[in-house]
Amino acid sequence: MKAPKDKFDFRPPSKVDAKKFIAPFKFYFAPQYFGIDEIDASRPAMYVTNHTVLGLLDGYPFAVELYLRKGILLRGLTDSMHHHIPYWKDYLTKRLGGVEASRENCQALMERGDSLIVFPGGTREICKKKGEAYVLKWSDRTGFVRMAMKNGYDIIPVAAVGGEEAYTVVKDSNDFINDSSLGKLLKQTGLLHSVFKDGELIPPIIHGIGNTIIPRPEKLYFAFGKRISTKRFKNKHEDKETLELVKSRVEDEMYKMFLKLFEIKKNDKDVSFIRKFFTSKK
């Protein structure tokens, strides 16, 4: 009798198709990757990274690069809202290998030995306010650390820089709450707090090139940090102090890599006319 198919199985695209998919992106954004060659592809890990504004230019560029260079297939733990959108939910799961975020699903993927990509900031981090570029909004979210510790998974922090500069936040949740009738109504009825977490879940209005949502062709930079082992904390995955300790270490590594990438970006002498022209129109 044939064994039942694992519900988390999916057929990834061929590397030829992956190259075709990412080629226009690479041409437009000229992404650079640091530390990718040192990654041990034989050891699964949890790749923890930051969201840029609206989550448009962060995870998938380095996920595809990992697949092409190292053969590492990252399974994304995605917000439940994605799995209620017709057509998109099928594309997300069947074509991209996305899995609805939950402890049970994360546990199942780790038991399979899959590598994961996780955005601890979630929706809060994509709903940027003015002045919040490269601010990690992980607050009390330690679930990713708990699962890594419980399963003895290494954590690999990945910093994404450049995506925040591709867009300008024109209006954020503060503008909406204070300057619109609907915002004031939500505040008065209490819905602003109960549904939108005091504005944390209200997406900003953004502009890219001119008044369009076409992103400016900013160069993107991705840095892969060293593995952070959690094996010695395996029996402490429910200890709040230990969870915060490991989460803080990951956050510290992220901010250190941000600083390194900021310096690389500052000294990058890319003089492409198109890039220079469009990125100066902010």
N, C-alpha and C positions, 0 to 999 in steps of 0.2 A: 504494500500500500504506500502511495506517495505521501511524503510528509507535507503538512500544510505549509503554505508560504508564509514567511514572517511578514507581518503587516508593515514593518518598517523597511522592508526591502524596496529598492528602486533602482532603475537602470540609469546610471549617469550618462551624460552626453559623451560622445567620443572626444578625444583631445583635438581632433580636427575641427569638430563643431564648436568646441569651447574656444579655440583660437579665433574662429570666424566671429563668434559672438563678442569677444572682448576687443577685437582689432579696432573698430571705430572709437571705442573708449580710450584705448591706448594712444591712438593718433591724436585725439582731442586733448587728453589730460596728461599725457607723457608720464605715467606713474613711475615712481622709483621705490624699490624695496630694499630694506636693510635688515640683515640678520637671517634672511630666508635660507641661505645656503647651509647654515649651521644646524638647521632643524633635523632631528632624527625622525625619519618617516616611519620607522618600525615601531615607534612607541606612541600610542594614541594619547591625546591630550585635550584639554578644554582651552580653546582660544578665546580669551576675554578681551573685548575691544570697546571703543567708544563710538557713540553715534554723533554724526555731524548733523547740521540743521535738516530737519525732516527725514533724516536717514537716507538721503539720496546718493551720497558719494562715499560710503564707508566700507561695509563688510564685503560685498561681492567682488570688488577688484582684487583684493588680496586672497580671497577664497579661490577664485579662478586661477590665480598665479600659483598658489600652492598645489592645485590639482595638476597644472601643466608642468611645473618644474619638479615636484616631489611625489606626485601621484597620491597626495593626501586629499581625501574627500571629506569636506566639513559638512556636518549635519546641523542645520540651523534650528534653534529652538525659537519659535515665532509666536507673537502675541495671538491670543485666541480670535481677535477681531479679523485677522487675515483669513481664518478658516470658515468665515461666514459670508465671504464675498464670492458670488457665483463666478465660475470660470477661473478667476485668479487663484482660488483655493486649490483647484485641480492642478494648475500650472505650478504652483508653489510646492505641492507635495510630490507630484509625479515627475516634474521636470527638474526642480531644484532640490528636491530631497528635504524640504522643510517639514518640521514636526511641531505640532502644537505644544507650547511650553507647559509642562507640568512635571511634578516630581516623578510620577509614574513613568512618563515617557522618557525623561532624562535617565532614569534608572535602567530602563530597557535598552536604550542606546549604549549606555556604558557597559552593560552586560554583554552586548554584542561586540564591544571593543571599538566602537566608532569614535572618531574625533568630532568635537562639537565646536560651534561658534556661538558665543553668548554675548548679549548686550545688557549688562546689568541695569543700565539707565532706562531701558525700555522707552515707552512713549514719553515719559517725562523728559528724557534727554533729547528727543527729536523736536520737542515743542520749545525751541530756544526763545529766550527773551533777548532783547538788545543787551550786549555786553556779556553774554554767557558763552561765547565761543570757547571751546576746549575746557569747559567746566563740567566735571563728572558729577552727575546727579544720581549717585547710587544710594544716598541716604542710608536707610537701615536695611537695604537689600543684601542679605547674606545667603540667599538660597543657592546661588551658584557655588559658593564656597562650601556650603554644607554637602552638596552632592559630590563635589570633587574630593572632599575629605573622606566621605563615607565609602567611596569606591577607590580611594588611593590614586586618583587621577592627578597628573601634573597640570598646572595652570601655566599657559603661555600668554602673557599680556601682549597685545598688539595695538600700537598707537597709530591713529590715522590723522594726518594733517594736510590741509589744503582745501578740503571740502567746505569749510566755514567761509573761506574767502571767495568761493565761487558764487555765493549769494549774499545779498544784503537783506537783513531783517528790516522791513519797512514799518510794520506794525506788529506788536506782540500782544500777549494776553493782557498786559497792564493797560494798553491803549484801548483794547476791546472792553474791558471791565469799566474803565473810567470815562470813556468817551462815546459809548453807544447806549442807546435805550435798552437794547436786549441785554447787554452786559449788566446794566444796573438792575434790570428785572430779575436776572438770574441771582444776583447778589441778594436782593430783597427776599426772594422766595427760598433761599437756602440751597438752591440747586447748584450754585457756583461751588459750594463747599462739598456737597454730597456726591455730585456727578463729575464735576470738573476739577476736583481737588484744589480749590481756591485758585483756579486758573492754570495750574500746572499741566493740564491736559488739553489746553486750547492751543492749536497750532498757529504759528505766526504767518503773516503775509510776507512773501519774499519776492525779490526781483533779482534777475541775473543780468543778462545783457540788456541794457536800457530798461524798459518797463516790462520786459518779458520774463518768463520763468526759465528761459534757456540759460543754463549755467555759464558763467565766464570760464574760459579755458585755463583755469589755474592748474599748475602742476600739483600732483598729489604725491604724498610721501607716506610710506608705511614702514614702521619699525617693529620687528619681532624681538621681544625680550627673551631673557634666559628662562628656562623652565623653573617653575616654583614647585617643589615637591610638597605634597600634602600627606605622604604616607605615615609620617610620624605622628600626625594628628588624627589618624583614622578612627580611633576610639573616642575622639572628642568632637565628633561632628554635630553634637547637640549642645555643646558648651558655648554660651554666648560670647564669653570673653575671648575664647580661641577663634571663633568665627570672625569677630571684629579684628583680631590681630592679623589673620591671614588676609582678610579683605583690605585692610589698611596697607599691607605690604604690596598687594597688587595695585592699589591706587597710587602709592608712592612711585612704583616702577613706571606706571603710565605717565605721571607728571614729569618724571625724569626724561622719559623718551620724548615727550612733547617738547621739552626744552632743547634736546639735541636736534630734533627735526626742525624746530624754529630756526636754529642756527644754520642748518643745512639749507633751508629755504631762503634765508636771508642772503647767503653767499652763493646761491645758484645763479649762474650767469647765462641763463637761457634767454637769448635775444631774439627768439622767433617773433617776426613782425606781428603776426596774428595774435599771439599771446600777449605781446607788449601792448598792442592797440586796445584789445578788449578788456584786459585786466586793469588798465589804467582808468577805465570808465566806471568807477564805483560811485 
